[in-house]
């Protein structure tokens, strides 16, 4: 017997199913990562090639590190322009 969703407690539902916001956030992250892999599953970054977050210990796709560095660089350039 597979229980219907109505048979689960609210606590169990939140543990099993993501909210709309969580699903949207995960889908957005997946698009960013898959785009970085040229939309080719054969080019998917393997676990061993992920960056380990020093704070959480989570594996992070390298594209997020690249984007963070680009954002930092662009922010610094913008700040320098504002100083002129």
VEXDREN-2710 file (C-alpha; in Angstrom, 1 decimal):
% VEXDREN-2710
k/r/px/py/pz
1/UNK/0.0/0.0/0.0
2/UNK/1.4/3.4/-1.0
3/UNK/-0.1/6.1/1.2
4/UNK/-1.9/9.1/-0.4
5/UNK/-0.4/12.5/0.3
6/UNK/-3.3/13.2/2.7
7/UNK/-2.2/10.3/4.9
8/UNK/1.2/12.0/5.7
9/UNK/1.6/14.3/8.6
10/UNK/2.6/17.9/7.8
11/UNK/6.1/17.3/9.2
12/UNK/6.6/14.3/6.9
13/UNK/5.3/16.2/3.9
14/UNK/7.8/18.9/4.3
15/UNK/10.6/16.3/4.7
16/UNK/9.6/14.4/1.6
17/UNK/8.4/17.1/-0.8
18/UNK/10.0/20.5/-1.5
19/UNK/8.1/23.8/-1.4
20/UNK/7.5/25.7/-4.7
21/UNK/10.4/28.0/-3.8
22/UNK/12.8/25.1/-3.1
23/UNK/11.8/23.4/-6.4
24/UNK/12.3/26.7/-8.3
25/UNK/15.7/27.3/-6.6
26/UNK/16.8/23.7/-7.5
27/UNK/15.6/24.0/-11.1
28/UNK/17.5/27.3/-11.5
29/UNK/20.7/25.8/-10.0
30/UNK/20.3/22.8/-12.4
31/UNK/20.0/25.0/-15.4
32/UNK/23.1/27.0/-14.5
33/UNK/25.1/23.8/-13.9
34/UNK/23.8/22.0/-17.1
35/UNK/24.5/25.1/-19.1
36/UNK/28.1/25.1/-17.9
37/UNK/28.3/21.5/-19.1
38/UNK/27.2/22.5/-22.6
39/UNK/23.8/20.7/-22.1
40/UNK/25.6/17.4/-22.5
41/UNK/25.2/14.8/-19.8
42/UNK/28.5/13.2/-20.9
43/UNK/30.2/16.4/-19.8
44/UNK/28.6/16.4/-16.3
45/UNK/31.0/17.3/-13.5
46/UNK/31.6/14.2/-11.4
47/UNK/31.6/14.3/-7.5
48/UNK/35.4/14.1/-7.4
49/UNK/35.6/17.3/-9.5
50/UNK/33.3/19.3/-7.2
51/UNK/34.7/22.0/-4.9
52/UNK/34.2/21.1/-1.2
53/UNK/32.7/24.0/0.7
54/UNK/34.9/24.7/3.7
55/UNK/31.9/25.9/5.8
56/UNK/29.3/23.2/5.1
57/UNK/31.4/20.4/3.6
58/UNK/29.0/20.2/0.7
59/UNK/30.2/19.5/-2.8
60/UNK/29.6/22.6/-5.0
61/UNK/29.6/22.6/-8.8
62/UNK/32.7/24.6/-10.0
63/UNK/30.5/27.0/-12.0
64/UNK/29.2/28.5/-8.8
65/UNK/32.8/29.3/-7.7
66/UNK/33.5/30.8/-11.2
67/UNK/30.3/32.9/-11.0
68/UNK/31.2/34.1/-7.5
69/UNK/34.7/35.2/-8.6
70/UNK/33.2/37.0/-11.6
71/UNK/30.6/38.7/-9.4
72/UNK/33.4/39.8/-7.0
73/UNK/35.5/41.1/-9.9
74/UNK/32.6/43.0/-11.4
75/UNK/31.6/44.5/-8.1
76/UNK/35.2/45.7/-7.5
77/UNK/35.3/47.2/-11.0
78/UNK/32.0/49.0/-10.3
79/UNK/33.2/50.3/-7.0
80/UNK/36.4/51.6/-8.6
81/UNK/34.4/53.4/-11.3
82/UNK/32.2/55.0/-8.6
83/UNK/35.4/56.3/-7.0
84/UNK/36.5/58.2/-10.1
END
